[in-house]
Amino acid sequence: DQQVKQNSPSLSVQEGRISILNCDYTNSMFDYFLWYKKYPAEGPTFLISISSIKDKNEDGRFTVFLNKSAKHLSLHIVPSQPGDSAVYFCAASELSGSEKLVFGKGTKLTVNP
Amino acid sequence: ETGVTQTPRHLVMGMTNKKSLKCEQHLGHNAMYWYKQSAKKPLELMFVYNFKEQTENNSVPSRFSPECPNSSHLFLHLHTLQPEDSALYLCASSPIGNNQPQHFGDGTRLSIL
C-alpha cells in the first residue's frame, strides 16, 4: 500500500500561471517532506523541503505548503516557466529513520509557452 | 553538474552474467543509498550505508550485493538477475543527520535479456 500518493500523473499549465502539484500521505509518523524534480535521462534533483513544525516554506518561485491534519502537501510554482517542465516527486520520511525516504509516483508537469 | 556520478549509464546483460554498478560522490557526504525505479512504480529504497556500514537492507534479493569500501564509493554487484530486475538504478548520498536531503546521480538503466 502506497504511503505517499501523487494522484495526478500529469499537469499542464500556461507559462506565467501558477502550477500546483499535490501529494497525500498516510503515515502519521512522517515529519519531513521533500520535493524533487526530474528531467529525462537525469537523476532527481532536490527542490525544496519542509519539516512538520512548519506549514509553509518558500524558496524563490517555489513554495511548499503542509497541512498535517489533512496529511496533504502541495508545491506551488509561480510564475511557471517552460524550463519547469519535468516530473515532480514528493517524498517523506520519519524523524527516527530520516534516511528512509518514501517516494510518490510523480507528476509530470508541462508548462506551455 | 551532479556531485554524484554513476557508471555505466546503460547496461544490458544476460541472466547468467555478473556485472557491477558504480557510484562515486564528491560532496563529502557520509551516507550513500541505492534505489530502484521500475516502470510506473515509485522509487524504492534498496540499501543504506552510513560511514561505510550497511544500516538498511529493504528485503532485497541476494542476487544484488552492495559494497561500500569508503564513504565516497558505492557498488552494486549483480549476478543471475531476472527479467523483472530491469529498471533504473539510482545512487544517492547525503550528510548524516536528521532532515538532510539526498542528492542523486543520473542512474544506470539496466536491461536483463
Backbone of each chain as ProteinMPNN parsed JSONL, in Angstrom:
{"seq_chain_A": "DQQVKQNSPSLSVQEGRISILNCDYTNSMFDYFLWYKKYPAEGPTFLISISSIKDKNEDGRFTVFLNKSAKHLSLHIVPSQPGDSAVYFCAASELSGSEKLVFGKGTKLTVNP", "coords_chain_A": {"N_chain_A": [[0.841, -1.187, 0.0], [0.583, 2.17, -0.899], [2.311, 4.716, 0.761], [2.803, 7.316, 0.188], [1.203, 9.404, -1.949], [0.678, 10.574, -5.202], [-1.743, 11.734, -6.914], [-2.278, 12.798, -9.376], [-1.184, 12.046, -12.46], [-0.272, 13.732, -14.435], [0.099, 17.211, -15.371], [-0.826, 20.218, -16.909], [0.068, 23.513, -17.669], [-0.144, 27.045, -18.443], [2.549, 29.137, -19.436], [3.73, 31.473, -17.054], [1.542, 31.287, -15.428], [0.219, 29.843, -12.344], [1.494, 26.787, -11.062], [0.272, 23.969, -9.427], [1.091, 21.327, -7.524], [0.135, 18.302, -6.065], [0.191, 16.236, -3.099], [-0.425, 13.433, -1.107], [-0.322, 11.745, 2.051], [-0.157, 8.812, 4.126], [1.026, 7.894, 6.438], [1.23, 8.786, 9.693], [3.507, 9.211, 11.096], [5.358, 10.415, 9.524], [7.482, 13.181, 9.207], [9.053, 14.864, 7.778], [9.341, 16.347, 4.688], [9.815, 16.319, 1.186], [10.398, 17.75, -2.045], [11.258, 16.705, -5.266], [12.683, 17.265, -8.474], [12.691, 15.954, -11.746], [14.354, 15.623, -14.751], [14.21, 14.119, -18.055], [16.409, 11.351, -18.501], [18.074, 12.145, -16.47], [19.043, 12.209, -12.976], [16.906, 12.537, -10.026], [16.511, 15.842, -8.76], [16.999, 17.696, -5.851], [14.578, 19.927, -4.642], [12.958, 21.471, -2.751], [12.159, 21.506, 0.753], [10.256, 20.633, 3.724], [9.687, 20.68, 7.201], [7.731, 19.093, 9.771], [7.13, 20.941, 11.707], [6.548, 23.268, 10.553], [4.257, 25.058, 8.385], [4.591, 26.126, 5.977], [6.989, 26.731, 3.444], [9.223, 28.677, 1.649], [10.961, 29.298, -1.374], [12.192, 31.302, -3.496], [10.582, 31.048, -6.551], [9.229, 28.844, -5.723], [7.046, 27.273, -3.464], [6.236, 25.364, -0.671], [3.501, 23.886, 0.882], [2.182, 22.608, 3.908], [-0.261, 20.592, 5.284], [-0.942, 19.194, 8.055], [-3.067, 18.018, 9.433], [-4.729, 17.167, 7.426], [-3.044, 15.496, 6.177], [-1.591, 16.274, 3.872], [0.301, 17.752, 1.296], [1.497, 20.427, -0.773], [2.985, 21.733, -3.73], [3.743, 24.838, -4.947], [4.325, 26.622, -7.867], [5.286, 29.647, -9.042], [5.901, 32.486, -11.032], [5.087, 30.004, -13.502], [7.463, 28.454, -15.66], [8.64, 27.473, -18.943], [10.952, 25.891, -18.627], [10.441, 24.608, -16.294], [9.149, 22.331, -16.862], [8.922, 19.01, -16.182], [9.241, 15.906, -14.316], [7.788, 15.73, -11.16], [8.528, 14.716, -7.934], [7.191, 13.764, -4.848], [8.316, 13.233, -1.544], [8.791, 11.557, 1.611], [9.75, 11.245, 5.084], [10.363, 9.614, 8.257], [11.165, 11.0, 11.479], [12.733, 9.368, 13.091], [13.889, 7.675, 11.313], [15.247, 9.04, 9.211], [16.738, 8.692, 6.936], [15.373, 7.02, 5.328], [13.672, 7.513, 2.735], [10.408, 7.776, 1.424], [8.84, 7.61, -1.591], [6.49, 9.234, -3.833], [4.716, 8.438, -6.92], [5.098, 10.373, -8.776], [4.453, 13.404, -10.675], [3.932, 14.554, -13.882], [4.793, 17.576, -15.079], [3.895, 19.945, -17.475], [4.754, 22.91, -18.926], [3.418, 25.21, -20.95], [4.486, 27.366, -23.578]], "CA_chain_A": [[0.0, 0.0, 0.0], [1.414, 3.358, -1.028], [2.226, 5.652, 1.865], [2.875, 8.655, -0.398], [0.406, 9.322, -3.182], [0.504, 11.718, -6.086], [-2.878, 11.193, -7.662], [-2.335, 13.336, -10.738], [0.016, 11.646, -13.207], [0.214, 14.82, -15.282], [-0.488, 18.547, -15.198], [-0.408, 21.126, -17.97], [-0.277, 24.907, -17.35], [0.418, 28.049, -19.329], [3.667, 29.926, -18.93], [3.336, 32.658, -16.305], [0.489, 30.961, -14.467], [0.647, 29.06, -11.194], [1.394, 25.322, -11.086], [0.046, 23.415, -8.094], [1.256, 19.871, -7.511], [-0.389, 17.818, -4.795], [0.737, 14.996, -2.555], [-1.083, 12.979, 0.111], [0.402, 10.674, 2.718], [-0.999, 8.074, 5.071], [1.782, 7.574, 7.649], [1.227, 9.942, 10.586], [4.845, 9.366, 11.673], [6.179, 11.229, 8.63], [7.597, 14.55, 9.695], [9.941, 15.633, 6.901], [8.788, 16.173, 3.357], [10.683, 16.907, 0.179], [10.032, 17.703, -3.457], [12.351, 16.543, -6.201], [12.357, 17.461, -9.886], [13.48, 15.043, -12.575], [14.32, 15.73, -16.206], [14.526, 12.844, -18.714], [17.806, 10.902, -18.554], [18.826, 12.688, -15.348], [18.53, 11.802, -11.682], [16.096, 13.54, -9.33], [17.219, 16.976, -8.163], [16.293, 18.235, -4.703], [13.984, 21.231, -4.923], [12.575, 22.187, -1.544], [11.681, 20.599, 1.786], [9.554, 21.234, 4.847], [9.52, 19.798, 8.348], [6.355, 19.124, 10.266], [6.895, 22.053, 12.633], [6.148, 24.413, 9.74], [3.191, 24.797, 7.431], [4.928, 26.76, 4.702], [8.391, 27.052, 3.206], [9.286, 29.362, 0.361], [12.294, 29.473, -1.942], [12.03, 31.898, -4.822], [9.276, 30.791, -7.182], [8.697, 27.584, -5.206], [6.528, 27.294, -2.101], [5.599, 24.118, -0.263], [2.523, 24.028, 1.966], [1.919, 21.347, 4.594], [-1.468, 20.518, 6.106], [-0.744, 17.937, 8.779], [-4.343, 17.393, 9.809], [-5.255, 16.523, 6.212], [-1.955, 14.69, 5.622], [-1.525, 16.753, 2.496], [1.198, 18.85, 0.995], [1.423, 20.883, -2.155], [4.084, 22.556, -4.248], [3.278, 25.9, -5.824], [5.37, 27.244, -8.683], [4.692, 30.832, -9.646], [5.21, 32.069, -12.24], [5.619, 28.811, -14.149], [8.283, 28.695, -16.845], [8.79, 26.245, -19.744], [12.027, 25.079, -18.059], [9.939, 23.852, -15.15], [8.566, 21.083, -17.371], [9.687, 17.883, -15.628], [8.447, 15.076, -13.397], [7.987, 16.172, -9.786], [8.299, 13.651, -6.965], [7.021, 14.067, -3.442], [8.928, 12.203, -0.71], [8.587, 11.794, 3.04], [10.491, 10.362, 5.984], [10.1, 9.751, 9.69], [12.305, 11.581, 12.19], [13.603, 8.324, 13.622], [14.562, 6.992, 10.193], [15.138, 10.085, 8.198], [17.389, 8.332, 5.684], [14.47, 6.167, 4.555], [12.699, 8.31, 2.005], [9.338, 7.086, 0.71], [8.504, 8.469, -2.723], [5.313, 9.078, -4.654], [4.985, 8.006, -8.289], [5.475, 11.525, -9.582], [3.511, 14.121, -11.537], [4.63, 15.177, -14.999], [4.341, 18.949, -15.327], [4.215, 20.559, -18.764], [4.465, 24.341, -18.968], [3.323, 25.59, -22.361], [4.855, 28.767, -23.839]], "C_chain_A": [[0.88, 1.243, 0.0], [1.21, 4.299, 0.139], [2.272, 7.096, 1.386], [2.21, 8.589, -1.768], [0.389, 10.649, -3.925], [-0.538, 11.282, -7.104], [-3.0, 11.73, -9.078], [-1.072, 12.933, -11.48], [0.587, 12.783, -14.046], [-0.557, 16.099, -15.005], [0.06, 19.44, -16.294], [-0.855, 22.541, -17.621], [0.372, 25.838, -18.373], [1.569, 28.782, -18.639], [3.139, 31.182, -18.226], [2.256, 32.404, -15.272], [1.057, 30.151, -13.316], [0.484, 27.564, -11.474], [1.221, 24.854, -9.648], [0.103, 21.896, -8.191], [0.912, 19.371, -6.114], [0.182, 16.467, -4.406], [-0.016, 14.672, -1.265], [-0.273, 11.849, 0.732], [-0.489, 10.036, 3.765], [-0.301, 7.835, 6.415], [1.888, 8.816, 8.539], [2.581, 10.166, 11.258], [5.778, 10.167, 10.759], [6.271, 12.646, 9.187], [8.576, 15.395, 8.888], [9.547, 15.313, 5.483], [9.637, 16.929, 2.345], [10.011, 16.845, -1.179], [11.303, 17.614, -4.289], [11.805, 16.782, -7.611], [13.261, 16.546, -10.711], [13.252, 15.338, -14.05], [14.631, 14.369, -16.798], [16.027, 12.583, -18.739], [18.681, 11.541, -17.481], [18.248, 12.137, -14.049], [17.67, 12.889, -11.061], [16.979, 14.61, -8.694], [16.386, 17.533, -7.026], [15.83, 19.653, -4.991], [13.74, 22.028, -3.647], [12.057, 21.173, -0.534], [10.932, 21.377, 2.86], [9.486, 20.22, 5.98], [8.153, 20.031, 8.96], [6.091, 20.252, 11.265], [6.477, 23.316, 11.876], [4.933, 24.053, 8.897], [3.467, 25.429, 6.07], [6.429, 26.979, 4.636], [8.515, 27.583, 1.79], [10.734, 29.513, -0.081], [12.117, 29.986, -3.367], [10.633, 31.658, -5.37], [8.563, 29.571, -6.606], [8.271, 27.738, -3.748], [5.895, 25.94, -1.813], [4.716, 24.412, 0.94], [2.265, 22.653, 2.569], [0.68, 21.492, 5.464], [-1.438, 19.179, 6.822], [-2.056, 17.259, 9.108], [-4.949, 16.658, 8.62], [-4.249, 15.559, 5.607], [-1.775, 15.009, 4.139], [-0.456, 17.833, 2.379], [1.1, 19.21, -0.476], [2.641, 21.735, -2.473], [3.49, 23.564, -5.217], [4.475, 26.483, -6.569], [4.727, 28.449, -9.36], [5.762, 31.91, -9.833], [5.867, 30.841, -12.856], [6.382, 29.192, -15.41], [8.428, 27.396, -17.639], [9.883, 25.329, -19.201], [11.618, 24.3, -16.829], [9.316, 22.526, -15.577], [9.461, 19.913, -16.983], [8.72, 17.0, -14.859], [8.804, 15.493, -11.97], [7.589, 15.05, -8.834], [8.172, 14.243, -5.564], [7.662, 12.925, -2.652], [8.756, 12.568, 0.756], [9.444, 10.831, 3.852], [10.063, 10.612, 7.416], [11.342, 10.309, 10.364], [13.282, 10.492, 12.616], [14.354, 7.584, 12.522], [14.643, 7.904, 9.007], [15.881, 9.749, 6.921], [16.48, 7.495, 4.797], [13.393, 7.03, 3.915], [11.681, 7.408, 1.326], [8.825, 8.052, -0.353], [7.109, 8.194, -3.263], [5.716, 8.704, -6.074], [5.355, 9.158, -9.212], [4.318, 12.106, -10.377], [4.313, 14.802, -12.63], [4.015, 16.538, -15.276], [4.811, 19.411, -16.693], [3.794, 22.011, -18.711], [4.539, 24.783, -20.417], [3.656, 27.058, -22.565], [3.648, 29.581, -24.298]], "O_chain_A": [[1.809, 1.356, 0.8], [0.078, 4.645, 0.475], [1.831, 8.001, 2.095], [2.614, 7.811, -2.632], [0.119, 11.702, -3.347], [-0.235, 10.546, -8.043], [-3.743, 11.18, -9.891], [0.009, 13.428, -11.162], [1.783, 12.805, -14.337], [-1.676, 16.091, -14.492], [1.257, 19.426, -16.579], [-2.026, 22.758, -17.309], [1.311, 25.46, -19.073], [1.553, 29.009, -17.429], [2.237, 31.859, -18.719], [2.068, 33.198, -14.351], [2.241, 29.811, -13.313], [-0.517, 27.129, -12.042], [1.945, 25.296, -8.755], [-0.724, 21.266, -8.851], [1.342, 19.941, -5.111], [0.595, 15.67, -5.249], [-0.217, 15.55, -0.426], [0.384, 11.086, 0.024], [-1.454, 10.641, 4.232], [-0.969, 7.597, 7.421], [2.557, 9.784, 8.179], [2.788, 11.187, 11.914], [6.869, 10.554, 11.177], [5.267, 13.235, 9.587], [8.89, 16.521, 9.275], [9.431, 14.145, 5.11], [10.115, 18.032, 2.612], [9.159, 15.992, -1.427], [12.278, 18.331, -4.06], [10.633, 16.535, -7.895], [14.443, 16.386, -10.41], [12.123, 15.311, -14.539], [15.247, 13.537, -16.133], [16.819, 13.496, -18.971], [19.907, 11.483, -17.574], [17.114, 11.658, -14.016], [17.696, 14.035, -11.51], [18.05, 14.318, -8.162], [15.2, 17.813, -7.202], [16.583, 20.474, -5.514], [14.259, 23.133, -3.488], [11.572, 20.106, -0.911], [10.967, 22.607, 2.902], [9.253, 19.035, 5.744], [7.502, 21.043, 8.697], [4.94, 20.49, 11.631], [6.098, 24.314, 12.488], [4.62, 22.875, 8.719], [2.68, 25.287, 5.133], [7.063, 27.358, 5.62], [7.974, 27.004, 0.848], [11.617, 29.813, 0.723], [11.92, 29.217, -4.308], [9.634, 32.013, -4.745], [7.417, 29.295, -6.964], [9.015, 28.254, -2.914], [5.112, 25.43, -2.614], [5.123, 25.09, 1.884], [2.143, 21.661, 1.851], [0.588, 22.407, 6.281], [-1.853, 18.158, 6.274], [-2.142, 16.032, 9.064], [-5.61, 15.634, 8.794], [-4.557, 14.874, 4.632], [-1.804, 14.126, 3.282], [-0.326, 18.704, 3.239], [0.677, 18.407, -1.307], [3.236, 22.364, -1.598], [2.821, 23.197, -6.183], [5.505, 26.794, -5.97], [3.776, 28.322, -10.13], [6.471, 32.224, -8.877], [7.08, 30.664, -12.741], [6.008, 30.118, -16.13], [8.346, 26.316, -17.055], [9.76, 24.108, -19.301], [12.356, 23.43, -16.366], [8.992, 21.692, -14.731], [10.615, 19.836, -17.405], [7.53, 17.301, -14.759], [9.979, 15.595, -11.62], [6.486, 14.507, -8.904], [8.95, 15.107, -5.161], [7.559, 11.767, -3.055], [8.595, 13.738, 1.101], [9.815, 9.755, 3.383], [9.492, 11.649, 7.752], [12.454, 10.113, 9.873], [14.497, 10.66, 12.519], [15.362, 6.933, 12.795], [14.161, 7.579, 7.922], [15.697, 10.427, 5.91], [16.792, 7.282, 3.626], [12.329, 7.244, 4.496], [12.042, 6.396, 0.724], [8.424, 9.175, -0.044], [6.604, 7.075, -3.17], [6.902, 8.657, -6.4], [5.87, 8.939, -10.308], [3.35, 11.421, -10.706], [5.259, 15.539, -12.35], [2.851, 16.635, -15.664], [5.989, 19.283, -17.03], [2.624, 22.318, -18.482], [5.602, 24.734, -21.036], [3.174, 27.912, -21.82], [3.775, 30.777, -24.562]]}, "seq_chain_B": "ETGVTQTPRHLVMGMTNKKSLKCEQHLGHNAMYWYKQSAKKPLELMFVYNFKEQTENNSVPSRFSPECPNSSHLFLHLHTLQPEDSALYLCASSPIGNNQPQHFGDGTRLSIL", "coords_chain_B": {"N_chain_B": [[25.585, 20.144, -13.183], [26.202, 17.079, -11.629], [27.079, 16.056, -8.279], [27.206, 13.451, -7.781], [28.186, 10.608, -9.322], [27.406, 8.107, -11.616], [28.243, 4.986, -13.05], [28.025, 2.186, -15.324], [26.061, 4.252, -17.626], [24.16, 2.934, -19.065], [23.261, -0.499, -19.238], [23.247, -3.696, -20.54], [22.525, -6.988, -19.952], [22.838, -10.566, -19.762], [20.972, -13.17, -18.098], [22.711, -14.849, -16.791], [25.014, -13.49, -16.444], [27.631, -11.628, -14.673], [27.862, -8.495, -13.296], [28.81, -5.118, -12.342], [27.58, -2.163, -10.796], [28.615, 1.193, -10.447], [29.098, 3.862, -8.14], [29.986, 7.16, -7.321], [30.652, 9.771, -5.102], [31.203, 13.264, -4.703], [30.76, 15.022, -2.698], [31.375, 15.065, -0.067], [29.786, 13.643, 1.654], [28.498, 11.278, 4.112], [26.689, 9.262, 4.02], [25.272, 6.822, 1.899], [23.223, 5.561, -0.772], [21.249, 3.058, -2.44], [18.744, 2.968, -4.895], [15.855, 1.648, -6.59], [14.086, 2.094, -9.576], [11.327, 1.045, -11.098], [9.294, 0.662, -14.057], [6.457, 2.729, -13.991], [6.323, 2.682, -11.237], [6.993, 3.911, -7.899], [10.147, 5.318, -6.725], [12.159, 2.949, -5.065], [13.674, 2.308, -2.037], [16.686, 0.516, -1.634], [19.212, -0.144, -0.343], [21.056, 1.197, 2.458], [23.915, 2.961, 3.473], [25.862, 4.034, 6.14], [28.67, 5.794, 7.019], [30.242, 3.772, 5.75], [29.074, 1.483, 6.735], [26.512, -0.926, 6.423], [23.229, -0.032, 6.982], [20.667, -0.465, 6.326], [18.719, -2.824, 4.691], [16.45, -3.331, 2.416], [14.805, -5.712, 2.256], [15.978, -6.903, -0.011], [16.646, -9.066, -2.751], [19.216, -11.608, -2.694], [20.699, -11.717, -4.995], [21.453, -9.219, -5.591], [24.181, -7.464, -4.527], [25.562, -5.27, -2.388], [28.381, -3.028, -1.983], [30.502, -1.052, -0.034], [33.281, 0.483, -0.014], [34.43, 2.824, 0.969], [33.457, 6.099, 2.177], [32.963, 7.526, -0.109], [32.479, 5.923, -2.274], [30.366, 3.542, -3.809], [29.144, 0.368, -4.625], [27.172, -1.841, -6.638], [26.827, -5.103, -6.932], [25.933, -7.449, -9.34], [24.332, -10.501, -10.05], [23.138, -13.366, -11.731], [20.598, -12.257, -12.48], [17.052, -11.491, -12.906], [14.519, -11.082, -15.477], [12.631, -9.253, -14.463], [14.145, -7.571, -12.984], [15.007, -5.569, -14.541], [15.394, -2.153, -14.76], [15.672, 1.299, -13.643], [18.489, 2.143, -11.864], [19.326, 3.977, -9.139], [21.707, 5.947, -7.469], [22.361, 7.617, -4.406], [23.452, 10.249, -2.169], [24.04, 11.674, 1.089], [24.486, 14.055, 3.797], [25.006, 12.794, 7.11], [22.417, 12.7, 9.499], [19.446, 14.244, 10.849], [16.8, 15.22, 8.661], [18.161, 15.739, 6.197], [18.553, 16.447, 2.872], [18.725, 14.12, 0.16], [21.063, 13.583, -2.45], [21.045, 12.832, -5.821], [22.481, 10.614, -8.281], [22.628, 10.243, -11.917], [21.758, 7.766, -12.612], [21.692, 4.239, -13.598], [20.588, 2.608, -16.39], [19.283, -0.444, -16.541], [19.028, -3.412, -18.35], [17.764, -6.618, -18.575], [18.297, -9.481, -20.367]], "CA_chain_B": [[26.563, 19.062, -12.973], [25.901, 16.376, -10.406], [28.199, 15.641, -7.457], [27.102, 12.001, -7.659], [28.437, 10.067, -10.659], [27.13, 6.682, -11.741], [28.67, 4.315, -14.282], [27.742, 2.816, -16.6], [24.731, 4.857, -17.727], [23.29, 1.898, -19.607], [23.845, -1.828, -19.155], [22.429, -4.818, -20.995], [23.206, -8.216, -19.552], [22.063, -11.785, -19.724], [20.617, -13.598, -16.742], [23.807, -15.575, -16.145], [26.191, -12.615, -16.337], [27.942, -10.893, -13.453], [28.297, -7.13, -13.578], [28.757, -4.224, -11.188], [27.282, -0.751, -10.967], [29.497, 2.001, -9.609], [28.637, 5.2, -7.76], [31.014, 7.939, -6.648], [30.16, 11.105, -4.748], [32.258, 14.243, -4.443], [30.087, 16.037, -1.886], [31.801, 14.955, 1.328], [28.722, 13.016, 2.441], [28.853, 10.019, 4.766], [25.636, 8.273, 3.809], [25.037, 6.528, 0.487], [21.984, 4.8, -0.943], [20.817, 2.519, -3.73], [17.305, 2.933, -5.156], [15.414, 1.039, -7.835], [12.849, 2.648, -10.116], [10.738, 0.26, -12.17], [8.29, 1.394, -14.827], [5.167, 3.025, -13.352], [6.398, 2.49, -9.787], [7.825, 4.925, -7.251], [11.496, 4.908, -6.323], [12.157, 2.07, -3.91], [14.96, 2.226, -1.363], [17.227, -0.839, -1.552], [20.243, -0.247, 0.689], [21.605, 2.424, 3.036], [25.213, 2.84, 4.144], [26.328, 5.172, 6.936], [30.088, 5.602, 7.345], [30.638, 2.501, 5.144], [28.379, 0.354, 7.328], [25.145, -1.068, 5.928], [22.259, 0.173, 8.047], [19.33, -0.805, 5.852], [18.539, -3.716, 3.55], [14.995, -3.306, 2.319], [14.348, -7.027, 1.753], [16.45, -7.028, -1.393], [17.151, -10.429, -3.023], [20.669, -11.749, -2.546], [21.365, -11.564, -6.287], [22.002, -7.864, -5.528], [25.139, -7.45, -3.428], [26.204, -3.95, -2.322], [29.691, -2.91, -1.368], [30.845, 0.346, 0.221], [34.653, 0.452, 0.505], [34.671, 4.072, 1.699], [32.262, 6.957, 2.165], [32.787, 8.177, -1.404], [32.225, 4.947, -3.332], [29.346, 2.52, -3.554], [28.977, -0.546, -5.748], [26.094, -2.822, -6.588], [27.237, -6.257, -7.71], [24.749, -8.115, -9.877], [24.568, -11.832, -10.618], [21.944, -14.187, -12.01], [19.4, -11.42, -12.368], [15.842, -11.907, -13.582], [13.993, -10.019, -16.347], [11.909, -8.221, -13.685], [15.127, -6.665, -12.381], [15.244, -4.46, -15.475], [14.902, -0.936, -14.101], [16.656, 2.362, -13.457], [19.083, 2.057, -10.542], [19.809, 5.307, -8.759], [22.538, 6.097, -6.282], [22.224, 8.93, -3.771], [24.265, 10.46, -0.973], [23.588, 12.78, 1.934], [25.139, 14.125, 5.095], [24.292, 12.022, 8.131], [21.697, 13.564, 10.427], [18.031, 14.376, 10.521], [16.34, 16.207, 7.687], [19.191, 16.064, 5.222], [18.131, 15.97, 1.552], [19.608, 13.229, -0.573], [21.451, 14.05, -3.775], [21.033, 11.659, -6.673], [23.159, 10.518, -9.561], [21.735, 10.154, -13.064], [21.226, 6.418, -12.72], [22.088, 3.24, -14.6], [19.437, 1.929, -16.98], [19.663, -1.863, -16.632], [18.112, -4.282, -19.091], [18.117, -8.025, -18.444], [17.762, -10.218, -21.518]], "C_chain_B": [[26.3, 18.404, -11.625], [27.158, 16.06, -9.645], [28.198, 14.152, -7.246], [27.172, 11.421, -9.073], [28.204, 8.572, -10.668], [27.633, 6.161, -13.074], [28.351, 2.832, -14.188], [26.375, 3.48, -16.602], [23.706, 3.852, -18.239], [24.012, 0.563, -19.523], [22.822, -2.85, -19.613], [23.179, -6.084, -20.631], [22.255, -9.399, -19.585], [21.864, -12.239, -18.283], [21.757, -14.326, -16.038], [25.056, -14.709, -15.958], [26.398, -12.109, -14.919], [28.462, -9.52, -13.854], [28.213, -6.317, -12.298], [28.391, -2.818, -11.615], [28.145, 0.032, -9.984], [28.887, 3.367, -9.348], [29.764, 5.893, -6.991], [30.451, 9.315, -6.326], [31.313, 11.995, -4.301], [31.73, 15.357, -3.551], [30.499, 15.99, -0.423], [30.753, 14.342, 2.238], [29.186, 11.696, 3.047], [27.77, 8.967, 4.678], [25.437, 8.086, 2.318], [23.912, 5.51, 0.369], [21.908, 4.2, -2.34], [19.299, 2.492, -3.77], [17.057, 2.204, -6.475], [14.142, 1.746, -8.276], [12.403, 1.804, -11.292], [9.674, 1.094, -12.857], [6.99, 1.512, -14.029], [5.143, 2.722, -11.859], [7.213, 3.608, -9.173], [9.231, 4.397, -6.982], [11.395, 4.059, -5.062], [13.563, 2.021, -3.318], [15.405, 0.768, -1.293], [18.17, -0.976, -0.362], [20.631, 1.157, 1.17], [22.93, 2.095, 3.706], [25.512, 4.147, 4.868], [27.766, 4.893, 7.353], [30.552, 4.199, 6.953], [29.915, 1.292, 5.727], [26.938, 0.289, 6.805], [24.17, -0.951, 7.093], [20.842, -0.184, 7.616], [19.432, -1.728, 4.65], [17.041, -3.913, 3.453], [14.476, -4.581, 1.663], [14.744, -7.249, 0.3], [16.977, -8.454, -1.614], [18.676, -10.469, -3.045], [21.404, -11.676, -3.883], [21.871, -10.128, -6.482], [22.91, -7.796, -4.305], [25.845, -6.099, -3.388], [27.566, -4.028, -1.658], [30.016, -1.436, -1.21], [32.241, 0.406, 0.824], [35.044, 1.703, 1.282], [33.467, 4.982, 1.504], [31.995, 7.601, 0.811], [32.367, 7.224, -2.509], [31.214, 3.903, -2.881], [29.192, 1.68, -4.807], [27.715, -1.375, -5.532], [26.476, -3.949, -7.52], [25.997, -7.07, -8.077], [25.113, -9.501, -10.388], [23.281, -12.626, -10.665], [20.667, -13.403, -11.814], [18.255, -11.985, -13.2], [15.33, -10.772, -14.475], [13.281, -8.911, -15.572], [12.848, -7.269, -12.942], [15.497, -5.517, -13.323], [14.594, -3.2, -14.905], [15.984, 0.128, -14.187], [17.17, 2.26, -12.022], [19.768, 3.378, -10.23], [20.61, 5.236, -7.469], [22.3, 7.495, -5.713], [23.187, 9.018, -2.597], [23.678, 11.615, -0.182], [24.508, 12.898, 3.138], [24.354, 13.236, 6.067], [23.638, 12.997, 9.106], [20.269, 13.72, 9.977], [17.803, 15.462, 9.474], [17.442, 16.691, 6.758], [18.752, 15.547, 3.852], [19.191, 15.092, 0.902], [19.835, 13.789, -1.975], [21.674, 12.833, -4.663], [21.987, 11.777, -7.847], [22.128, 10.375, -10.681], [21.247, 8.735, -13.348], [21.897, 5.544, -13.757], [20.815, 2.565, -15.072], [19.855, 0.494, -17.267], [18.589, -2.652, -17.372], [18.619, -5.71, -19.004], [17.456, -8.789, -19.586], [17.312, -11.617, -21.107]], "O_chain_B": [[26.189, 19.083, -10.604], [28.203, 15.818, -10.249], [29.099, 13.624, -6.595], [26.321, 11.709, -9.913], [28.739, 7.848, -9.828], [27.47, 6.812, -14.106], [28.396, 2.263, -13.097], [25.601, 3.289, -15.664], [22.528, 3.916, -17.887], [25.227, 0.493, -19.712], [21.686, -2.872, -19.141], [24.353, -6.23, -20.972], [21.04, -9.252, -19.455], [22.517, -11.74, -17.366], [21.766, -14.411, -14.81], [26.042, -15.158, -15.375], [25.496, -12.146, -14.082], [29.389, -9.404, -14.655], [27.632, -6.751, -11.303], [28.83, -2.337, -12.66], [28.377, -0.396, -8.853], [28.243, 3.954, -10.218], [30.408, 5.295, -6.129], [29.839, 9.953, -7.182], [32.25, 11.56, -3.632], [32.19, 16.496, -3.63], [30.021, 16.792, 0.379], [30.819, 14.498, 3.457], [30.134, 11.076, 2.567], [27.931, 7.875, 5.222], [25.43, 9.054, 1.557], [23.676, 4.709, 1.273], [22.436, 4.762, -3.301], [18.645, 2.058, -2.822], [17.922, 2.149, -7.349], [13.234, 1.975, -7.476], [13.019, 1.836, -12.357], [9.208, 2.099, -12.32], [6.494, 0.534, -13.469], [4.075, 2.526, -11.278], [8.049, 4.202, -9.854], [9.472, 3.19, -7.006], [10.665, 4.384, -4.125], [14.529, 1.727, -4.023], [14.619, -0.111, -0.941], [17.96, -1.813, 0.516], [20.554, 2.142, 0.436], [23.059, 1.093, 4.409], [25.426, 5.228, 4.286], [28.047, 3.867, 7.972], [31.192, 3.515, 7.752], [30.124, 0.174, 5.256], [26.237, 1.299, 6.749], [24.275, -1.685, 8.075], [19.924, -0.204, 8.436], [20.157, -1.437, 3.698], [16.432, -4.574, 4.294], [13.793, -4.53, 0.64], [13.948, -7.721, -0.512], [17.679, -8.991, -0.757], [19.333, -9.481, -3.375], [22.631, -11.581, -3.894], [22.622, -9.852, -7.416], [22.468, -8.039, -3.182], [26.653, -5.807, -4.27], [27.867, -4.943, -0.892], [29.831, -0.653, -2.142], [32.382, 0.383, 2.047], [35.903, 1.641, 2.161], [32.558, 4.656, 0.741], [30.921, 8.162, 0.595], [31.942, 7.668, -3.576], [31.214, 3.453, -1.735], [29.118, 2.209, -5.916], [27.261, -1.578, -4.406], [26.459, -3.792, -8.741], [25.136, -7.339, -7.239], [26.112, -9.654, -11.092], [22.451, -12.563, -9.758], [19.768, -13.819, -11.084], [18.451, -12.832, -14.071], [15.676, -9.612, -14.247], [13.322, -7.751, -15.98], [12.406, -6.286, -12.347], [16.219, -4.599, -12.934], [13.401, -3.184, -14.605], [17.065, -0.104, -14.727], [16.384, 2.287, -11.075], [20.658, 3.83, -10.949], [20.234, 4.557, -6.513], [22.066, 8.443, -6.462], [23.673, 8.005, -2.094], [22.918, 12.427, -0.71], [25.228, 11.956, 3.469], [23.172, 12.967, 5.853], [24.241, 13.999, 9.489], [19.921, 13.369, 8.85], [18.51, 16.468, 9.416], [17.63, 17.891, 6.56], [18.591, 14.34, 3.676], [20.391, 15.301, 1.076], [18.946, 14.376, -2.592], [22.406, 11.914, -4.297], [22.268, 12.868, -8.343], [20.922, 10.384, -10.436], [20.413, 8.53, -14.23], [22.574, 6.026, -14.665], [20.054, 2.019, -14.274], [20.689, 0.249, -18.138], [17.402, -2.566, -17.056], [19.777, -5.982, -19.323], [16.237, -8.757, -19.757], [16.835, -12.382, -21.945]]}, "name": "protein", "num_of_chains": 2, "seq": "DQQVKQNSPSLSVQEGRISILNCDYTNSMFDYFLWYKKYPAEGPTFLISISSIKDKNEDGRFTVFLNKSAKHLSLHIVPSQPGDSAVYFCAASELSGSEKLVFGKGTKLTVNPETGVTQTPRHLVMGMTNKKSLKCEQHLGHNAMYWYKQSAKKPLELMFVYNFKEQTENNSVPSRFSPECPNSSHLFLHLHTLQPEDSALYLCASSPIGNNQPQHFGDGTRLSIL"}
